[in-house]
Amino acid sequence: MRLRGLHGVAVVGLLVVALAAGCTDDKPASGTMQVTGDHDASGGVDSGGQDARVEDVVEDVAGDVAEDAVGDATVGDAAVADADASQDTGYDVLTRGDTGDVGEEVGPTIAEQCFGDINTESTRGPQYDTFEPTVGTHCAGTNQQDIRGVGKVVFFGDSVTQGTPNDLHPLCVDHDHFYRNLLAEWLATRFGLDRGSDLDWGAWKSYSCLYDGVPGRVESGDFKNCSKWGARTDDFLGDVSCGGRGADEARCCAECCHGGVCQPDGRCVRAAGTAANDDFCGADKQIFQCLPEGASEAPTLFIFTMGGNDIAAITQDGAVFTSDTPEGAAEINAGYPSMWALATSTVDYLEEAVRFLKDPARFPNGSWVVFANPFEFTDGTGDVSACSPTSINIPGIGPLDISALGLNIAEIGGFGAWERPEVQEEIVIWITEQYLRIAVELEADMVWMLEHFCGHGYVAAGAHPDTTNRCFRADDPSLWFDISCIHPNDLGHEAIFRLFQDVIRE
């Protein structure tokens, strides 16, 4: 069973192996996102300070815009240039050089530079340096694009981007805390964008009041949103079925399929293709819902979170295989080839989506893509049982103690252990690395959401925080996940906003 209904990032503990690359340092480099201030020191879900903190963030957005000194000339390009002129454009990751001499002096790795507090020789994790990205001085993510003169903003992705209800915010109209909306307000002022009418803008900020996970309104002014609950990377462009097309089957495989190859059944991951063959290949997923023409004359900024549901599906499907059956034993002994196939397709869907969104033929006046890697709630431990909510807020009544119920969200979600967890680790690390490879090769930017959320999950920042956890933050042990365990709370949305803001601004 695939976890479309879980609406968000993976709840799988083995996603945590990617955190071996490091959590954020408690003393980040200058410019690094710092979400401090009026946090609930207990880190509990029932945090009375969250709403007040979101009000502070809204005020901060206005302050940030003022600091950017956005003028009224050509959507503020000149003023943005002045505001950004003194900023470091990032640093090139240091390598051993063209000669590959082992004795040559090597600079710090990305893990050491940005996430050095948990990076040790014994830990495993993504080898980000392999892809030689340009990293922002803030360490919030990469800095490979010069984002200026934005004329349109489009959000894609899963429920982290769409926003979800929880016990503190049960209504569809309660959405000011969503990272998407905090970021949209800041972007609107920074680039002089049209928000649309007050009515349209309010509906755009919400999810559907039918609680079906789709946007309350897709478009308002210069902004669009096509994210939805439960989305996975195949929701960007989808699949293509070339089988049964007769004389057109070969053309379909060549023009519409990732790598120009169909599977034996005639299906394939849809390639970015060109606008000329969009009708032939098919155009009915998230990207085309927001870009029905498959192109735009406006310089467009694309933003999304996506991939957590894919990893959750892989995790759940892989746990089904056991040595008790011939089929399961064969899969396990072979190293889970069907799970590797799912991982490969997850990456292929993402790669083709970013390729589409960065195509200069489709966006002749420029496009920029900024996306995040998925986070997780166990602070690098894999202890999914840590997500056992102790209280829930009842609107109009207050917090209700549910600790006696002993709820385990992971068990409710159907997650189990793999017989060969080391393979699962390899798969998750590989996916995380491929996210960065795609960003580097296609000149997009990736936000290190996974690394920055380490220390703000249910192990290091829950009701009973483990102060020995390698990501524990004595200066800020606040919880960034809500009662669902897989979605951000107010502080989590604020953190995501700050991360994207840093990457876009530099």
N, C-alpha and C positions, 0 to 999 in steps of 0.2 A: 504494500500500500504506500503510495507516495503522499507526502505530507503537505498537500496543497492547503489544507485547513489550518496549518500552524502559522500562516501569515507572516513569517518574519525570518530572522536569522536562525541558524541551526541551534538546537538545544543539545547537540551532541558534545559530550565531554572531550572526545578525541580531536575536535577542532583545536583544542588547547595546545597540541604539540607544535602548532605554528608559532605559539608564543615563546618557544625557545629562542626565537630571534630577539626577544626582549620586550619588556613593558617599558612605559615611559619613565624616565628618571624623575625622582621627586624634585630635583633641581635642574629643570630643563634649560636648554640654551636660550639665549635671548630671543624673544619672539615666539617661543613655544606656547601653544594653547595652555592656559592655566585656568581651570574651573574651580575657583576657590571663593571664599567669602561667606555668605550666609547659608552654608550647607548644614544639613542635619547631621550632627556629629555621630549620631547613633547609626546612621546609614540605613535606618529602617524604612519600610515602604510607607508607613504612616508618618510622613514627614510634613509637619505643618508649615515648614519654611519653603516648600517647593514653589507654591503659587507666588509667594513674595519674591522668590529668586527669579522666577520667570518675568515678573514685572521689571526687575532690575535689568534682565537681559534685554527686554524691549527698549529700556532707556539706553542701555549700552549700544544697541544697534544705531540709535540716533547719534550717539557720541562717536561711534566708529565712522559713521558717514561724514560727520563734521571733520574728523581727523583726515579723512580721505580728500577733503576739500574738492568735492566734485563740482565742476563748474557747469555752465549751461551751453558750452560750445561743443557741438558734435558729440552729444551724449556724454559730455564730460571728459573726453579723451585728453585734452590738454591739461586739465587739472589733475586727472588721475596720473598722468605722466609726471607732473611736478611732485605729487604726493609720493610716488613710488621711486622717484629718481635716486634717492639715497639708499634704497634697499639693496641688500646683497641678492644676487640672482640665484643663489644656491651654490653648492660645491659639487664638482665632479668626483664621483667615487674613486678613491685611489686604488690602483691595481699594481701588479708587479711589472707593468710596462711591456712593451712589444718583445723584448728579449726573453722575458719569462725567467730571468735569472733568480734563482732561489735566494741568493744572498743580497738582492737589492732591497733597500729599505722600503717598507710598505706602510701606508698610513692606516688610520683606524677604519674598521669596517663600519657599515651602516648600523649594525647591532651595537657596536661599541660606541659609535658617535651619538646615536639617538636613543638607544635602549640598553645602555651599558650596565644598568643596575642588576639585571638578571642574566646577562650573557656570560656564560662560563664555557670552558673548553669541553665540558662533559655534556652540555645541552645540545639537542638537535633542533633544527629549525630551517626555515627557508634561507637559501643562499641568495639574498637579494643582490649582493655585489656582483654576482655573475653577469647581470644584465646591464651593469654600469649606468644606472639612472642618475639624473641630476636631482639632488635632494634639497628640499627647501631649508633655509636657515632655521626655520621654526620646528623642523622635524615632524610636522604634522603629516607630511606626505612628500611627494615629488614636486619638482618645479621645472617642468619641461615645456610649458606653454606660457606665452605672454598674453594674458587675457585682458583685452582692451576693446572698447567700442562695441560692447555687446548690445544687440538690438532686440533679441528674443531670448527667453529662458524656458527650457523644457525639462521637466522632471519625469524620469522613468523609474521603475523599480518595484520593490516589494513593500510590505507593510511598515517597515521602518521609515521609508519615505512617505508613504501615504498617511501614516499616523493611525493609531488604534485607540479604542476606548479602554479604560481600566477602572478600577474601583474609585480612583480619585477624579477621573474625568470620564464619566459614563455617557455623556451626550455628544452627538455629532457636531454640535455647534461650539463645543469646548475644545478649541484647537490652537490657541495662541502659543502654546508651549511646543508645538511640533517644530523640529529642526527645519523642515521644508518651509514653514511660514516665517520663522525667524530669518532664514537665509533670503527668502524672497523679498521681505521688507528691506533688508540691507541692500540687495542687488538692485531693487527698484530705484532707490535713491542714489546709489553709487553710479549707475549708468543712465540715470534719467529716464527710466522705463515707465510705461503706462500701466497702472494697476487695473484699469477698468473702472466701472461704476462701483460704488460701495456695496451694492447688492451682489453684483457678480463677484467681486473680490472676496466677500464673506463666504459665498458658496464655493468658490475655488479653493479656499483654505480648508474647507471641511472635506470629510469623506461622505459618501452617500448616507443619508439618514434612513435608508432602508437597511443599513448595516450589512450590505452585500460586498463591501470591500472595494468598490470602485469610487472614482472621484465624485465629489458633490457637484463639481462643474469642471469640465476639461479646460476651458479657456477663459481668461479674463485679461483684457488688455494685451500686454506683451508676454504674458505667462501662460504656459500650458502644463498640464499634469496628466499623465497616463499610467501612473503606478497603480498597483492593486495588491490586496492581501493575497498571500500565498504564491506570489509570482516567482518563477524561476527563470534562468537565463534563456530557456526556449521561448519565453514570452516576448522577447525582443523582436525577433524575426520569424521564429517558428521553423517548421519542417517543410519540405517539399516532397510531393509524391510524383515521381516521374514515370512510374510504372503505368502501363496501359495507355500511353500517349502515342503509341504507334511510331510514325516517322519522326515525331517530335521528341521521342524519348532521349535520344542521344544528345540533341541540342539542350534539352532540359538538364541532363546530368552535367553537361559541360558549362552551361551558363548560370544555372541556379543552385548548384551544390557546392558546399565547402570543399575546396580542393579539386573541384570539377569531377567528382566521382560519386556515383550512386551506390547504395548498399544493394545486395542481391535482390531485395524485395522492391527495389526502385525508389526507396525513400532516402532522404539525406537531410543534413543540416543546411538550412537555407543560407546561401552565400549573400554577401552584401549586394553583389551585382551592380547593375546600372539602372538609372531611371527608365531607360528605354525598354528594359525587360521586366519591370516590376509587375505588370499585369500578367505576363506570361508565367512568372515564377510564383506569384501569389503575394498578397499584401493585406493581411488582416490582423496583425498582432500589434503590440504596444507602439512600436515605432511608427507604423502607418496610421494608427489611431490619432496620433498627434501630428503626423506629417503625411496627410492623405495623398499629397503629390509626390512624396518620396524625395523632396528637395525643398530648399528655401533660399530666397534671395537675401533674407535678413541674416546678418552675422549672429550666430546662435550658440548659446552656452547650454550644454546638456549635463545634467546632474543625476546620479542614481546610486542607490545601494541595491545590490543583488548578489545572490549566490548562497546565502545561508540556507534557504529551503532546498537547494540542490544537494548541499552537503548533508543536510538532515535526511533526505531521501536515500542517499548512498549509505549512510550509517544504518538506517533502519533496514534497508534491503539486505545489506551485508550480514546483519545479525541473524537473518532468517536461515542462513546456511549453517548446517551442523554436520558433523561427521557421522551422525546417526543414519543418514540416508546416502545412497550411492551418488546421487546428484550433488548433494551438499559436500560430500567428501571430495569429489572430483573438483568442484569449484575451489574449495579451500586449498587442496594440494597444488592446484595450478596457480595459486596466488591471486584468486578472485578476479579472473579476467572480465567477468560481466560487470563488476564494480569499476574496474579500470575503464571499461567502455563508457560507463555513465560519466565518469570523471572527465574523460576525453571529450565527450559531447558537451558537457557543461562548459568547458573551456572554449570549444569550437563555437558554440552559440554566442558567447561573450565576445570572442575575437571578431566574428563577422558583424556583430552589432556595432562595435567600436569602429571597425573599418568603414561601415556604412556612414556613421556619424561624422567621421573625419574625411570623407570623400570630397575633395575640392570641386569636383564636377557637380556634386549635389548641392554644395554650399559654396558657391563661387566667391562670396564675400566674407568667408571665414566661419569656422566652427571650432568649438573647444569642448572637450569631454573631461569631466572630473567624476570619479567613482571611488567607492570605498571597498576595502576587503571586509569580509564578515567578522563580527565580534562573537564572543561567547561569555557565559556567565560564571564559569568555575575558576577563574583566575589561574589558569594553567595547570589545574590539578586533575581534571577529568572526573571530579566527584559530582556527578549530576544529581545525587541525592541531596546536595546542599540546597537545591531549590525546593524547599519545603516551607511554603508561606506560613507564618505564624498568626497573621491577622489580615483582615480584609475590611476596607472602609465601606460602610453602608451609608449611602447618601441620606442626609437628614438625621442620622442616628449617631454615626461615628464608627470608630474601629471595633471590630468584633474578633475576639480571640478564637482562632481555629486551629491552634497548635495541637489540640488533642486529636485532630483528624489525621495527623501525620501524612499530609499529602506529599506525594513525590511526583512532580510534574513530568520527569523523564519516564517513569513507569506508565503514567497515564498516557503519554505520547507514544508508547509502544517501543521504546528504545531498549536494546539489549546489547550484550557484549559480543564482540567478534572472537572467534576461536584463535585467530591470528591478528591480534591488535596491532602488531608492528606493520602489517600491510595497510591497515587503515591509516596509521600515522603517515606512511609513505604517500598515500593518496592525498591526504589533506595537505601535507607539505607541498606536494607537487602542484596542486590546484592554487595554493597561495602564491607560489613562485610564478605560475603562469599568469596570474592577474598582473603582476608587475611586468613580466615580459611583454604582455600585450600593451600595457601603458607605454613602455619604452619604445617598442617597435613602431607603434602607430602614433607616437607623439601625443599621448593623452597624459593625464595625471591621476595618480592613485593616492587616496587618503589611507593612512595606517590606523584605521579604526580599531582593528583587533588589538594591536599593541597598546593603544592609548586607553582602552577599556580594561586592560589587565590591572587588577587592584581595586576595581569598582564592581566586582561581581559578588555573588552570594557567599563565596568562601572568605575573601579578604575584607569584605565590607558588609556582610550580612548582620543578622541580629547578634551573632556570636562570632565576630571576626577572628580569623586565624592570623595572629600577629607575626607568626613565623613564615607565612606565605611569602614567596620570593617577590611578589608584586605588592605586598602590603604597603600602604601609604600612611605613615604616621601623621603627616601634615594634612592629609585629606582622605580619610577612610570612608568617604560617602559612597552610597550605593547608587549605581546608574541604571539599574534595571527595575521594571515594575513587577507587579505581583504575578504576571504571566511568566516571568523569568527569561523570556526571549525578546522582549521589547523594551526600549529605553523608557525610563521615567522622565520627569521634568529635567532633572540634572543631566541625564543621558542625552536627551534631545539638545540641551544647551551645549553639551560637549561636542556633539556631532556638528552642530552649527559652527562652533568655533574652529573645528578642524577644517571644514570646507572653506570657511572664511579665510583662514590663513593661507590655504593652498591657492585660492582664487586671487587673493590680494597680492601675493608676492610675484 
